[in-house]
Amino acid sequence: MSDELSRRAVEAVWREESARIVAALTRYTRDFSWGEDLAQEALVEALASWPSGGIPKNPGAWLLSVGKRRAIDGWRRRERMSRREPLFVTEIRDIEAEDTVPALADPDDIRDDILRLVFVACHPVLPAQARLALTLRTVAGLTTEQIARVLLMTVPTVQQRIVRAKSSLAAAGVRFEVPDRSERPARLASVLQVIYLLFTEGYSAGEGQQPVRPDVAREAVRLARQLAQLMPGEPEVPSLLALMEFQSSRFAARIDAAGLPVTLEAQDRLGWDRSAIARGSSALRTADAAGLGLGYYGLQAAIAECHALAPTFDDTDWERILALYDALESLAPSAVVRLNRAVAVSMVQGPEAALSLVDGLADELSGFRPWHAVRADLLERLGKADAAAAEFLIAAEHPGNDAEAALLRQRAAALAVTQADA
């Protein structure tokens, strides 16, 4: 097998399985930092051995086995053989049989381990941005470059925060477990944010050739469902679940036959998953029944429900969406919220009113692809084809996935043809 093919295979397995591998090794060693290091060492070994030895039948299990071997070697080096001796015979037997069992076979419930991993990485001993960076690295499997783009940081800053975060967890002796009930609320906001960022990476991949990664989004939904069982009295948990159900209902209609994204306006709504929409509405009702009003995720879920329940794009209740964005901006003001609100303004008051709002966000969002894409769309609706085409091309050059960039260039080309025919 060529080095390139094996490299792609390793990358694919890592994207799919990294969280489970890191979580299993962390549970096995009881050391978060070491667990991640072991997973990285296994990855390096795969890159070295798979080109000549071929891809194992169960590559995820292979990586986990290598990580366990390295852990055993580490314990030996630390002269803990006497205390670990009873475990070695069992572990070595498991390792030898690893390639004949289902991928990632482990005596632990690895799915629960991932939720534990999220809670550990969101420990309050860490600053908020460090929690996000560490969890996106270990749970979402994002590179430091991707995390830097998501968190609007430089790559060196992300690297420093991840290293310091792992050191802080080790120094504080943080245990690998779901915290006690009394400790969970302090971590909830970070846990919810991480789960939603994980979903977002699946719903609209930050880079690469795949515009969506449904497997990543499904993992985020699964984690939210587990969290809802763990913390049934927190309305923001079902709110987040509702938001993700509404958005995931559109997966089948979001990509065309050529693999390019389909805008909300152009999607075939017959392809939307009505069962997911029903689950979303049910979860939103659960959140609303708490009587505390809709929070950050609840308001976004209510906006998503407006889209999900509209029979056609033209039937969308844009006035309600605008009111919900007004509430969201009041609750959690941000430039991205104001950009999304501007889209709603364009549907209620017209593109000219929205364009002035979008232009007012230039200082904060001019490096953000969606800002340029929204601005290009507004210019197109105003009949300014040349300016819109130029803006679409600028948007395509900004960081984001390749399929989105191809669609933006396609829209620019279509405008150029229209102008030539005029």
Helices and strands as residue ranges (DSSP letters): H 3-29, H 32-53, H 59-77, H 81-97, G 98-100, H 110-121, H 128-138, H 144-151, H 155-172, G 181-183, H 184-203, H 214-230, H 236-248, G 251-253, G 264-266, G 269-271, H 274-288, H 296-309, G 313-315, H 318-331, H 335-348, H 351-359, H 362-365, H 369-381, H 385-397, H 402-421
